[in-house]
Amino acid sequence: MNSTSVAVRRLHRVCAARGIRFGTAESCTGGLVAALVTELPGVSDCFAGAIVSYANDVKQRCLFVPAATLRRFGAVSAETARAMAVGARRALDCQAALAITGIAGPGGATPEKPVGTVWIATSVGDATAAKAFLLPSPPPGASRRAIRRAAALAALSALADAIEDL
């Protein structure tokens, strides 16, 4: 069993045990988390759906991220990640959600936000939290895929952890 299926099975088990439906809001991963989740048969009892909000206007319209948050902090920030997670719960009518926003590269980086900078947020119950990751960048050509995959796995684990901590 690979690390992906272990992470997905764990999240499914945690959600099923607590009767929780979850959803995802993804930017830099482009729906990869949802794709990984839906590989597991039977996950539909816990998985509400996903919103891929690559563009800022989609973050605003579909996830209710305030324009002021995007202007002040940028799309790759704790504030935006938290707003995306809360917005996903609202839009998908679920009890828990994860959100991912980051810079998968090879472009888009700044000195303050290098390639591999990813914010992952979880929203469960009354708690919404975000954590920054600086994911290692493997050799050119493989970095974007590796960063997206590492971010997806980290997000699955983060949501399972948050639900277990209820």
MARPATOR-598585 format. One line per field, with one value per atom (N, C-alpha, C, CB): atom name; residue in three letters; z, x, y. Coordinates in steps of 0.001 Angstrom, whole numbers, plus 500000, padded with zeros to 6 digits. Last residue first. Glycine has a CB too. Layout:
REM MARPATOR-598585
atom: c(CA_...)
rest: c(ALA_...)
up: c(Z_...)
east: c(X_...)
north: c(Y_...)
END
This chain:
REM MARPATOR-598585
atom: c(N_CA_C_CB_N_CA_C_CB_N_CA_C_CB_N_CA_C_CB_N_CA_C_CB_N_CA_C_CB_N_CA_C_CB_N_CA_C_CB_N_CA_C_CB_N_CA_C_CB_N_CA_C_CB_N_CA_C_CB_N_CA_C_CB_N_CA_C_CB_N_CA_C_CB_N_CA_C_CB_N_CA_C_CB_N_CA_C_CB_N_CA_C_CB_N_CA_C_CB_N_CA_C_CB_N_CA_C_CB_N_CA_C_CB_N_CA_C_CB_N_CA_C_CB_N_CA_C_CB_N_CA_C_CB_N_CA_C_CB_N_CA_C_CB_N_CA_C_CB_N_CA_C_CB_N_CA_C_CB_N_CA_C_CB_N_CA_C_CB_N_CA_C_CB_N_CA_C_CB_N_CA_C_CB_N_CA_C_CB_N_CA_C_CB_N_CA_C_CB_N_CA_C_CB_N_CA_C_CB_N_CA_C_CB_N_CA_C_CB_N_CA_C_CB_N_CA_C_CB_N_CA_C_CB_N_CA_C_CB_N_CA_C_CB_N_CA_C_CB_N_CA_C_CB_N_CA_C_CB_N_CA_C_CB_N_CA_C_CB_N_CA_C_CB_N_CA_C_CB_N_CA_C_CB_N_CA_C_CB_N_CA_C_CB_N_CA_C_CB_N_CA_C_CB_N_CA_C_CB_N_CA_C_CB_N_CA_C_CB_N_CA_C_CB_N_CA_C_CB_N_CA_C_CB_N_CA_C_CB_N_CA_C_CB_N_CA_C_CB_N_CA_C_CB_N_CA_C_CB_N_CA_C_CB_N_CA_C_CB_N_CA_C_CB_N_CA_C_CB_N_CA_C_CB_N_CA_C_CB_N_CA_C_CB_N_CA_C_CB_N_CA_C_CB_N_CA_C_CB_N_CA_C_CB_N_CA_C_CB_N_CA_C_CB_N_CA_C_CB_N_CA_C_CB_N_CA_C_CB_N_CA_C_CB_N_CA_C_CB_N_CA_C_CB_N_CA_C_CB_N_CA_C_CB_N_CA_C_CB_N_CA_C_CB_N_CA_C_CB_N_CA_C_CB_N_CA_C_CB_N_CA_C_CB_N_CA_C_CB_N_CA_C_CB_N_CA_C_CB_N_CA_C_CB_N_CA_C_CB_N_CA_C_CB_N_CA_C_CB_N_CA_C_CB_N_CA_C_CB_N_CA_C_CB_N_CA_C_CB_N_CA_C_CB_N_CA_C_CB_N_CA_C_CB_N_CA_C_CB_N_CA_C_CB_N_CA_C_CB_N_CA_C_CB_N_CA_C_CB_N_CA_C_CB_N_CA_C_CB_N_CA_C_CB_N_CA_C_CB_N_CA_C_CB_N_CA_C_CB_N_CA_C_CB_N_CA_C_CB_N_CA_C_CB_N_CA_C_CB_N_CA_C_CB_N_CA_C_CB_N_CA_C_CB_N_CA_C_CB_N_CA_C_CB_N_CA_C_CB_N_CA_C_CB_N_CA_C_CB_N_CA_C_CB_N_CA_C_CB_N_CA_C_CB_N_CA_C_CB_N_CA_C_CB_N_CA_C_CB_N_CA_C_CB_N_CA_C_CB_N_CA_C_CB_N_CA_C_CB_N_CA_C_CB_N_CA_C_CB_N_CA_C_CB_N_CA_C_CB_N_CA_C_CB_N_CA_C_CB_N_CA_C_CB_N_CA_C_CB_N_CA_C_CB_N_CA_C_CB_N_CA_C_CB_N_CA_C_CB_N_CA_C_CB_N_CA_C_CB_N_CA_C_CB_N_CA_C_CB_N_CA_C_CB_N_CA_C_CB_N_CA_C_CB_N_CA_C_CB)
rest: c(LEU_LEU_LEU_LEU_ASP_ASP_ASP_ASP_GLU_GLU_GLU_GLU_ILE_ILE_ILE_ILE_ALA_ALA_ALA_ALA_ASP_ASP_ASP_ASP_ALA_ALA_ALA_ALA_LEU_LEU_LEU_LEU_ALA_ALA_ALA_ALA_SER_SER_SER_SER_LEU_LEU_LEU_LEU_ALA_ALA_ALA_ALA_ALA_ALA_ALA_ALA_LEU_LEU_LEU_LEU_ALA_ALA_ALA_ALA_ALA_ALA_ALA_ALA_ALA_ALA_ALA_ALA_ARG_ARG_ARG_ARG_ARG_ARG_ARG_ARG_ILE_ILE_ILE_ILE_ALA_ALA_ALA_ALA_ARG_ARG_ARG_ARG_ARG_ARG_ARG_ARG_SER_SER_SER_SER_ALA_ALA_ALA_ALA_GLY_GLY_GLY_GLY_PRO_PRO_PRO_PRO_PRO_PRO_PRO_PRO_PRO_PRO_PRO_PRO_SER_SER_SER_SER_PRO_PRO_PRO_PRO_LEU_LEU_LEU_LEU_LEU_LEU_LEU_LEU_PHE_PHE_PHE_PHE_ALA_ALA_ALA_ALA_LYS_LYS_LYS_LYS_ALA_ALA_ALA_ALA_ALA_ALA_ALA_ALA_THR_THR_THR_THR_ALA_ALA_ALA_ALA_ASP_ASP_ASP_ASP_GLY_GLY_GLY_GLY_VAL_VAL_VAL_VAL_SER_SER_SER_SER_THR_THR_THR_THR_ALA_ALA_ALA_ALA_ILE_ILE_ILE_ILE_TRP_TRP_TRP_TRP_VAL_VAL_VAL_VAL_THR_THR_THR_THR_GLY_GLY_GLY_GLY_VAL_VAL_VAL_VAL_PRO_PRO_PRO_PRO_LYS_LYS_LYS_LYS_GLU_GLU_GLU_GLU_PRO_PRO_PRO_PRO_THR_THR_THR_THR_ALA_ALA_ALA_ALA_GLY_GLY_GLY_GLY_GLY_GLY_GLY_GLY_PRO_PRO_PRO_PRO_GLY_GLY_GLY_GLY_ALA_ALA_ALA_ALA_ILE_ILE_ILE_ILE_GLY_GLY_GLY_GLY_THR_THR_THR_THR_ILE_ILE_ILE_ILE_ALA_ALA_ALA_ALA_LEU_LEU_LEU_LEU_ALA_ALA_ALA_ALA_ALA_ALA_ALA_ALA_GLN_GLN_GLN_GLN_CYS_CYS_CYS_CYS_ASP_ASP_ASP_ASP_LEU_LEU_LEU_LEU_ALA_ALA_ALA_ALA_ARG_ARG_ARG_ARG_ARG_ARG_ARG_ARG_ALA_ALA_ALA_ALA_GLY_GLY_GLY_GLY_VAL_VAL_VAL_VAL_ALA_ALA_ALA_ALA_MET_MET_MET_MET_ALA_ALA_ALA_ALA_ARG_ARG_ARG_ARG_ALA_ALA_ALA_ALA_THR_THR_THR_THR_GLU_GLU_GLU_GLU_ALA_ALA_ALA_ALA_SER_SER_SER_SER_VAL_VAL_VAL_VAL_ALA_ALA_ALA_ALA_GLY_GLY_GLY_GLY_PHE_PHE_PHE_PHE_ARG_ARG_ARG_ARG_ARG_ARG_ARG_ARG_LEU_LEU_LEU_LEU_THR_THR_THR_THR_ALA_ALA_ALA_ALA_ALA_ALA_ALA_ALA_PRO_PRO_PRO_PRO_VAL_VAL_VAL_VAL_PHE_PHE_PHE_PHE_LEU_LEU_LEU_LEU_CYS_CYS_CYS_CYS_ARG_ARG_ARG_ARG_GLN_GLN_GLN_GLN_LYS_LYS_LYS_LYS_VAL_VAL_VAL_VAL_ASP_ASP_ASP_ASP_ASN_ASN_ASN_ASN_ALA_ALA_ALA_ALA_TYR_TYR_TYR_TYR_SER_SER_SER_SER_VAL_VAL_VAL_VAL_ILE_ILE_ILE_ILE_ALA_ALA_ALA_ALA_GLY_GLY_GLY_GLY_ALA_ALA_ALA_ALA_PHE_PHE_PHE_PHE_CYS_CYS_CYS_CYS_ASP_ASP_ASP_ASP_SER_SER_SER_SER_VAL_VAL_VAL_VAL_GLY_GLY_GLY_GLY_PRO_PRO_PRO_PRO_LEU_LEU_LEU_LEU_GLU_GLU_GLU_GLU_THR_THR_THR_THR_VAL_VAL_VAL_VAL_LEU_LEU_LEU_LEU_ALA_ALA_ALA_ALA_ALA_ALA_ALA_ALA_VAL_VAL_VAL_VAL_LEU_LEU_LEU_LEU_GLY_GLY_GLY_GLY_GLY_GLY_GLY_GLY_THR_THR_THR_THR_CYS_CYS_CYS_CYS_SER_SER_SER_SER_GLU_GLU_GLU_GLU_ALA_ALA_ALA_ALA_THR_THR_THR_THR_GLY_GLY_GLY_GLY_PHE_PHE_PHE_PHE_ARG_ARG_ARG_ARG_ILE_ILE_ILE_ILE_GLY_GLY_GLY_GLY_ARG_ARG_ARG_ARG_ALA_ALA_ALA_ALA_ALA_ALA_ALA_ALA_CYS_CYS_CYS_CYS_VAL_VAL_VAL_VAL_ARG_ARG_ARG_ARG_HIS_HIS_HIS_HIS_LEU_LEU_LEU_LEU_ARG_ARG_ARG_ARG_ARG_ARG_ARG_ARG_VAL_VAL_VAL_VAL_ALA_ALA_ALA_ALA_VAL_VAL_VAL_VAL_SER_SER_SER_SER_THR_THR_THR_THR_SER_SER_SER_SER_ASN_ASN_ASN_ASN_MET_MET_MET_MET)
up: c(517504_517956_519376_517024_516497_517652_518160_517304_514205_515374_516643_515140_512547_512925_514149_511756_512299_512851_513309_511815_511072_512399_513066_512289_508602_509515_510927_509035_507633_507912_508831_506604_507419_508273_508616_507584_505520_506897_507849_506977_503273_503730_505182_502835_503111_503379_503883_502116_502471_503721_504095_503591_499949_501056_502400_500887_498523_498641_499811_497342_498697_499289_499498_498391_497221_498641_499352_498792_494700_495370_496868_494734_494141_494189_494956_492758_494157_495122_495259_494696_491978_493325_494392_493457_489811_490146_491586_489163_489935_490024_490452_488673_489656_490856_490992_490874_487398_488300_489463_488824_486199_485394_486248_484477_488268_487332_486465_486439_491223_489994_489066_489265_493921_493285_491987_493012_496546_495101_494497_494541_499528_498774_497283_499245_500719_500206_499342_499410_503326_502249_501758_502714_504635_504301_503249_503795_507198_506030_505878_506140_508163_508408_507104_508998_509808_508602_509005_507729_511077_511259_509932_512288_512803_511479_511689_510603_514777_514609_513141_515305_515247_515438_515169_516837_512815_513980_514070_515265_510874_511472_512720_511812_508384_509109_509558_508224_507514_507835_508596_508664_505005_506086_506271_505800_503895_504025_505222_504188_501657_502862_502813_502985_500377_500347_501703_500002_498418_499516_499364_499526_496112_497185_498401_497595_495293_494796_495924_493504_497946_496907_496407_497444_498984_498725_497597_498366_499115_500333_500214_500659_496468_497558_498861_497816_494617_495023_496101_495551_491850_493140_493355_493254_489330_490346_491692_490526_487875_488018_489193_486746_487873_488156_488315_487062_491068_490169_488743_490676_493075_492633_491632_492011_495675_494467_494081_494679_497003_497046_495703_497580_498982_498068_498144_498400_500050_499676_498703_499045_502627_501533_501314_501833_503841_503752_502571_503603_506099_504789_504934_504100_507566_507586_506176_508176_507148_508499_508586_509437_504264_504964_506298_504094_501953_503047_503763_502510_500087_499919_501015_499889_500935_499568_499390_498588_503618_503304_501937_503337_503279_504156_503824_505654_501617_501111_501968_501066_503368_502200_501611_501144_505088_505618_504468_506412_503225_503960_504514_505104_502344_501392_502110_500567_504703_504075_503070_503377_505059_506050_505445_507299_502752_502962_503960_503465_503261_502113_502283_500813_505569_505578_504440_505483_504766_505794_505745_507192_501184_502539_503496_502563_498158_498891_500270_498132_497338_497225_498015_495776_499616_498444_498477_498344_501547_501912_500719_502913_500287_501411_501624_502685_498216_497962_499049_497876_499575_498466_498170_497220_501381_501872_500792_502323_499674_500528_501083_501682_498630_497737_498556_496783_500678_500445_499535_501777_499435_499947_499660_499290_498594_499412_500066_500480_496776_498145_499104_498142_494399_494794_496237_493885_494191_493866_494452_492391_495102_495621_495415_494952_493628_495091_495712_495557_491137_491527_493044_490808_491134_491033_491388_489620_491259_492417_492325_492572_489963_489774_490988_488511_491054_490635_490516_489299_492721_492576_492247_493871_492733_492274_491926_491039_495181_494366_494020_495113_495774_495709_494854_495157_498062_496768_496889_496087_500252_499673_498276_500567_501447_500623_499928_499591_502774_503558_502735_504270_500991_502233_503084_503032_498977_498782_500032_497641_499356_500007_499863_499431_497978_499182_499864_500136_496780_496703_498034_496294_496151_497185_497041_498594_494341_493959_494951_493857_495501_494781_494181_493691_496552_497448_496706_498038_494247_495111_496007_495967_493307_492473_493316_491371_495421_495086_494246_494345_495166_496399_496110_497509_492588_492861_494127_492990_491963_492049_492347_490786_491960_490788_490800_489615_493733_493471_492371_494740_494000_493308_493017_494124_495086_494100_493406_494758_496448_495963_494971_495325_498974_498164_497743_498958_499784_499539_498713_498836_502498_501142_501016_500767_504412_504183_502716_504630_506972_505536_505366_504756_509738_509183_507675_509830_511599_510812_510181_511666_512808_513458_512700_513614_511160_512591_513314_513255_508745_508892_510362_508169_509300_508993_509208_507552_509721_510756_510538_510763_507230_508483_509609_508908_505469_505331_506630_504176_506411_506447_506346_505317_505886_507249_507355_507655_503115_503966_505401_503955_502388_502038_502921_500548_503394_503835_503565_503146_501974_503438_503959_503990_499348_499777_501299_499177_499493_499118_499630_497604_500118_501085_500774_501119_499095_499020_499994_497601_500000_500000_500000_501238)
east: c(489359_488053_487748_486925_491609_491788_490477_492742_490757_491072_491195_492361_490614_489380_489619_488858_493333_492390_491094_492083_494343_494817_493815_496189_493002_492778_493202_493540_494142_492707_492384_491907_496859_496468_494978_496800_496758_497166_496730_498676_495980_495172_495493_495418_498158_496807_495890_496216_500309_500343_498940_501307_499457_499610_499623_500898_499510_498270_498342_497990_502226_501201_499894_500955_503380_503728_502691_505136_502239_501963_502263_502796_503317_501863_501509_501276_506060_505511_504008_505831_506218_506589_506021_508107_505435_504678_504968_505018_507502_506084_505246_505578_509980_509640_508155_510403_510835_510071_509504_510945_512027_511185_510325_512028_514955_514039_513288_514813_514935_515537_514515_516246_512719_513640_514202_512940_512297_512173_513189_512370_510468_511714_511462_512575_508156_508383_509631_507168_507453_508385_508827_509612_504288_505255_506189_504550_502230_503091_504025_503896_498878_500286_501048_500481_495908_496730_498182_496578_492651_494078_494796_494668_489712_490305_491761_489542_487191_488623_489026_489414_484661_484930_486381_484563_484703_484018_484254_484491_487471_486664_486011_487533_489575_488461_487545_487689_492957_491865_490802_492370_495335_494421_493400_493718_498555_497477_496636_498034_500643_499835_498712_499267_503878_502498_501857_502430_506636_505872_504418_506010_507770_507607_506898_508941_509565_508899_508900_509611_509321_510012_509154_511344_508437_507654_508310_506185_510305_509554_508785_508589_511219_512162_511464_513050_508734_509345_510373_508260_507473_508128_508589_509309_506489_505584_506213_504480_507686_507592_506719_507050_507422_508739_508731_509690_505652_506760_506504_508007_503832_504381_505523_503280_502902_503681_504380_504711_499513_500966_501590_501506_496957_497358_498870_496656_494353_495769_495960_496250_492181_492472_493976_491928_489619_491017_491152_491954_486850_487439_488920_486732_483819_485270_485769_485952_481097_481564_483059_481193_479561_480193_480760_481309_478672_477786_478336_476369_480221_479980_479093_481297_480350_479916_479525_481011_481295_480030_479505_480220_483713_482677_481316_483021_484992_484671_483609_485927_485334_484462_484071_485135_487236_485909_484908_485976_489318_488803_487410_489755_489707_489330_488725_490552_490530_489264_488784_489432_492999_491914_490566_492191_494356_494125_492984_495418_494441_493695_493393_494478_496052_494723_493858_494838_498447_497634_496202_498230_498913_499022_498150_498618_498767_499565_499853_500897_497387_496734_497458_496643_497729_498061_497370_499561_497096_497997_498459_497322_495551_496453_497510_495647_494080_494904_495961_494017_492802_493705_494625_492907_491275_492248_493270_491541_489631_490588_491654_489853_487984_488957_490029_488257_487397_487255_488364_487261_486240_487448_487318_488759_484159_483846_485084_482848_484413_484842_484670_486295_483443_483037_483380_483674_484393_483015_482573_482848_487144_486166_484732_486353_488290_488394_487334_489823_487818_487088_487153_487679_489596_488175_487316_487838_492082_491586_490106_492367_492204_492178_491577_491382_491810_493141_493224_493509_490077_489996_491379_489436_488149_489478_489397_489959_486415_486408_487859_485721_484776_485961_485700_487149_482873_483293_484470_482155_482299_481251_481612_480979_482973_483528_482412_484514_481686_482327_482767_483510_480634_479887_480461_479876_482498_481375_480520_480502_484302_484590_483436_485863_483974_483184_483393_483473_487297_485886_485186_485752_489506_489109_487623_489401_489822_490334_489903_491859_489061_488036_488552_487457_491471_490390_489416_489641_492869_493399_492304_494551_491207_491471_491984_492486_491367_490082_490274_489190_494095_493578_492264_493383_494192_494903_494384_496400_493174_492242_492899_491485_495457_494600_493648_495431_497343_497254_496256_496869_496972_498171_498144_499386_494085_494609_495801_495010_491147_492513_492864_492711_489275_489442_490904_489042_487151_488459_488337_489372_485246_485440_486815_484359_483542_484580_484620_485952_481358_481602_482643_480283_481448_481797_481965_483081_481159_480018_480231_478796_483346_482723_481512_483736_484139_483957_483214_485312_484494_483398_483111_483735_486824_485549_484373_485545_488709_488467_487115_489596_488601_488301_487936_489505_489444_488123_487705_488116_492057_491070_489661_491322_493167_493122_492066_494508_492925_492209_492091_492928_494683_493262_492453_493045_497145_496611_495117_497349_497368_497366_496741_498808_497466_496306_496233_496355_499951_498703_497508_498613_501879_501597_500300_502741_500651_501503_501055_501507_500859_500000_500903_499024)
north: c(516647_517175_516745_516707_515458_516329_516926_517437_514191_513368_514204_512597_516433_515732_514864_514869_517060_518041_517384_519121_514715_515136_516072_515828_514843_513708_514053_512467_517218_517158_515984_517042_516479_517602_517550_518931_514416_514127_515226_513945_515913_514770_514442_513529_517706_518197_517076_518828_516047_516814_517299_518018_515150_514197_514913_513378_517596_516817_515846_516049_518296_519165_518396_520399_516219_516377_517242_517001_516813_515537_515633_514402_519341_519155_517878_519099_518729_519688_519502_521135_516945_516505_517431_516432_518574_517368_516932_516228_520519_520885_519686_521431_519028_519779_520083_521051_517858_517004_517809_515865_520042_519163_518268_518325_520034_520703_519696_521681_517888_518402_519050_517285_519032_518096_518668_516766_521100_521108_520141_522536_520607_520566_520445_519414_522971_521631_521614_521138_524503_524782_523420_525688_525321_524281_524848_522974_526664_526845_525664_528146_526184_525901_526057_524479_527213_527131_526921_528412_526414_526648_526516_525673_526651_526796_527177_527868_525280_525516_525585_524426_524451_525874_526245_526279_521951_522494_523992_521797_522579_521515_522090_520240_523286_523878_522743_524923_523821_522905_523677_521680_524698_525055_523949_526401_525185_524204_524611_522736_526785_526944_525917_528401_526461_525988_526271_524466_526913_527513_527096_529077_526022_525041_525598_524509_528884_527680_526650_527115_531420_530640_529479_530105_534208_533005_532211_533364_536215_535896_534583_537023_536337_536035_535635_537241_534466_535732_535389_536777_532502_532675_534113_531732_532054_532573_532837_531643_528923_530375_530758_531003_526168_526722_528240_526339_526145_526439_525989_525794_526051_524767_524951_523913_527754_528007_526714_529166_527562_527619_527901_526345_526249_527297_527420_528649_524211_524269_525422_522918_523141_524061_524084_525492_520985_521369_522311_520123_520694_520963_521247_522142_519519_519670_519939_518413_519341_519667_519907_518569_520926_519809_520288_519175_522434_522020_520783_521733_523621_522184_521596_521444_526282_525977_524519_526325_525996_526679_526245_528214_524670_524096_524700_524340_526525_525185_524525_524306_528684_528815_527475_529646_527626_527993_528102_529343_527342_526181_526457_525803_530013_528964_527757_528528_531243_531662_530623_533027_529912_529759_530136_530630_530825_529390_529165_528702_533581_533074_531591_533312_533600_534209_533682_535726_532451_531793_532297_532028_532568_533118_532319_534612_533222_532240_532813_531890_535454_534149_533083_533731_538268_537469_536119_537280_540121_539031_538191_538142_542190_542483_541399_542654_540955_542148_542332_543405_538854_538566_539748_538201_540340_539354_539047_538056_541810_542518_541569_543212_539875_540512_541222_541512_537011_538445_538995_539188_534025_534673_536169_534068_532386_533557_534178_533177_530412_530100_531280_529661_531463_530115_529763_529119_534156_533791_532462_533748_534085_535042_534556_536399_532051_532009_532926_532430_533128_531906_531733_530647_535226_535541_534328_536031_533856_534605_534933_535878_530500_531953_532656_532314_527954_528376_529900_527719_526211_527668_528215_528331_523557_523940_525418_523067_522034_523242_523543_524456_518910_519756_520984_518972_516815_517322_518254_518025_515145_515981_516458_517172_512018_513084_513846_512517_509925_510984_512189_510425_508159_508343_509470_507051_507967_508898_509067_508422_505987_507260_508255_507859_503631_503840_505172_502778_503273_502888_503127_501413_505824_504873_504530_505449_507810_506497_505419_506533_510173_509416_508114_510266_511130_510692_509787_511908_511883_510830_510254_511372_513941_512768_511604_513110_515764_515146_513896_516137_516413_515803_515093_516872_517580_516333_515652_516600_520023_518910_517575_518805_521759_521604_520428_521496_522575_521132_520804_520394_525321_524825_523332_525136_525003_525934_525287_527285_523586_523448_524541_522088_522473_523679_523680_525012_519702_520294_521565_519296_518232_518726_519337_519747_515693_516696_517093_516170_514638_514800_515889_515151_512450_513754_513659_514293_510362_510813_512174_510850_509308_510466_510998_511570_507257_506973_508095_506748_508600_507633_507359_506318_510110_510770_509829_511283_508060_509067_509743_510120_506693_505992_506976_505132_508725_508114_507436_507100_509173_510247_509683_511249_506584_507135_508235_507690_506426_505463_505980_504095_508507_508581_507641_508235_507541_508830_508950_509965_505110_505106_506398_504937_505979_505203_505124_503794_507380_508043_507268_508206_505491_506555_507281_507550_502174_503361_504449_503911_498823_500000_501238_499999)
END
